[in-house]
Amino acid sequence: MNHLLDNITWHTLSGPHARFSTGSGTARRYSVGFSPIVGFADPLHPDFESLATCCASGEHFYMDGWSGAPPQGWRVEADTTMFKMVWDAAMPEADAAPEALALGPAHAQQALDLATLTRPGPFGPRTIELGEYFGFFEGERLVAMAGERMCAGTLREISGVCTLPSHQGRGLAKRLMQKLIRRQMQRGETPFLHVMSANAGARALYERMGFRVYREVVVRVIARD
């Protein structure tokens, strides 16, 4: 499992999510409309030449595991670190959010608006197609959501976790995560997630829930000139 998690983006884009991606044998990206993330067969020596064939000037992408100098024609716009965390506890005994609604194409704009406001990570208008997404609504308004993104082997990512600022502090996102964790484990999958190193509060919450840190990695936003 661990070797898959070390380069989970590549294993996802070249495997289960190949149909959602474009690229070559050494560099792949999520197709336009999905999360702007790229993966490389060798993350320590990324093949930017191959990546350039499937992206346009000015596009921005997230990538992890590489800290070298960008080649000509590319620039690094953000440089920080994040933790990869893996579930290390028993399956939640019950569905923590039975009233949550499954999100589908009709909710894509609301999900994008909520992610744009709260910035849980790279998110696009079609990101909710990458796995199960559930949300809480107040009337017709989406106020909290959580879903799935990357996957390889038995690993399944919890992602897109966010809550409208006016509704934070009620445990809504936590309940949605617990719902997803239970569903994943019932399918024989191992939940994992990413959290920015600077977000100590979120990391502490995830540890209390049952996640453990696997490793800390470099994460960057890169752009093609």
N, C-alpha and C positions, 0 to 999 in steps of 0.2 A: 504493500500500500504506500509506504513512505516514498519510494522512488517516483511513483506517479505524482504525489503531491509536490515533490521538488520542482516538477515542470508540468504542473497540472494544466496550464493554459494550452500548451502544445498537445498534450495527450487528449484534451477535449476537442480542440479544433481539427486535429487530424484523425479523430475517432468519432465519438458519438455525435458531435456537432459539426462534422465535416459538411453536412448539407446546409448549414447556416454560415459557412465561411468560404473565403476565397484565398488563393495563394498557390504556392509551389510545394515541393517536397521538403523545403527547409524553412519556409516562413509562411505563416497563415494569419489571417485576420478575420474577425467577425465581419460579415457582409454589412454594407451600408444599411443603417436602420436599427441594427442591433448594438450591443455595447461596444464602444470603440476600444477594443483590446486586441493586442497582437501576441503571437507565440512563435517561438523559434525551436527548431529541432535541437540546436545547441545554444541554450540561453547565455552561456558565457562568451560565445562568439557569434552574435546574431548576424544573420545574412540580410543586411539592409538592401543589398542590390536586388535580391529576389523580392523583398517586401515592396520595393519601389514600383514593381510591375503591377501591383494590385491596389495602389492607393494614389490619391491625387495630392497635388501641392496644397499645403495649408491644412491638411487633415491632422488631427491630434489623436494619439493612441496611448493607452496605458500598457506598460510592460513591467515584468519583474525579473530579478535575478541578475541584472547586468549593470555594471558600474563603470564601464570604459568610456573613452572619449568618442563622441559621435563622429561618424564619417562625414565627408563633404556632402552637403545637400540636406543634412539633418541637424536638428538642434534639440537640446534637452530643455523643456520648459518648466519642469518640476522634478525635484529629486528628494525623496524621503524614504522612509522604511515602513513596513507593515508586518504584522504577525499572521502566520498561518496557524489556525487553531483547529483541533480535531475533537470530536465528541468522545468523552471518556467516562460515561456514566450509564446507568440503566435506562431503558426506554421509559419515557413518561407513561404513567399508568393509565391516563385517560386523555381524551381530546380536550385540550385546554381552551379551544375556541370553536365549539360546535356551531355557533351562529355566524361564523365568518363566511363570507361569500367567495366562491372561486372566481378569479378574475379572468376575463376573456377578451377578445378583440374589441368588444364594445366599451371596455374599460381602459383601453390602451392610452388614450389621451389623458385621462384622470391620473393614471399611474405615472405617466411621464411628467405631468405637472407637479405631482407630489414629490417625485424624485428630484426634479429641477429645483424645487423650493428647499428641500431638506438635504440634498447632496449625499446620499448614502454610498455613492461610488459611481463608476461609469454606467450610464443608463441610456437607452435609446427607445424610440417609439415601438420597436418590436421586441424589446428585451423580455417581456412577459411571455413570449412564445417559447422561451428556452426551458421552461419547466412549469411546475405548479406554482401559482400565485394565489394568495388569499388576502382578503382585505376586510376591514371594518368600515361600515358606512354610517353616517349620521344623516338621515334622510337620503338624498341622492348624492351626497358628497363623500368621497373616499377620504377617510381620516387617518388610516394606518394600513400598512401592507407589509408583506414579507413573501419571498419566493425562492426560486431555485435558479441557478445559472450553470456553472461548469460541472462536468461529471466525467469520470473515467474509472474503469474497473468498478469497484463497489463504492467509490467516493462520490458524494453528492453535496454540492455547495448550497448553503443558506445565503441568500443575497437579497439586495433591494429592501433591506429592513429600514423602515422609516415611519415616522408619525408626524402629523400636522403639529406645529409648535403649540397651538392652543389645546391640544389633547395629550401632550406628553405628561409623564408622571402617573399614568393610569395602568401601566403594565400591558398596554394593547399589543405592542410589537413583540414583547416577550411571549405572550400567549400564542401569537401567530407562529413564532419560531418553534415553540413547543409542539404545536400542531404539526408543523412540517417535519420536525425531528421524529415524532412518533410515526408518521406516515412513511418516512424514509426507512426507519429501522424495521418496520413491518415488511418492507420490500427487501430486506437484507442489505441495505445500504448503510454507509458510515457518513454521518453529517460532518461537514467541515465549513469553515468560513475564513474570511480575511477581515482584519481590523487594523486601522492605521495605528502606528506605534504611539502617536501623540494622543490618541483617544483613550486615555487611561480609564475613564469611567466605563466606557463600553467594554473594554477588555475585562475589567473587574466583574461586570455583570455576566459576561459570557463564562468566566471561570466559575462563578457561583452557580450558574445553570448546569455546568458539567463539561464545558470545553476545557482543553488543556493546550498550552502553547506547543506547537511542533517546532517552529523555528521563526526567526526574524529575517526578512529579506528586503533587499533594495526594491523600491517601486518608483518608476519614473513616468512622466508624461513626455512623449517625444512628438516631434512634428517634422513634416517634410517641407523644406523651403520651396 
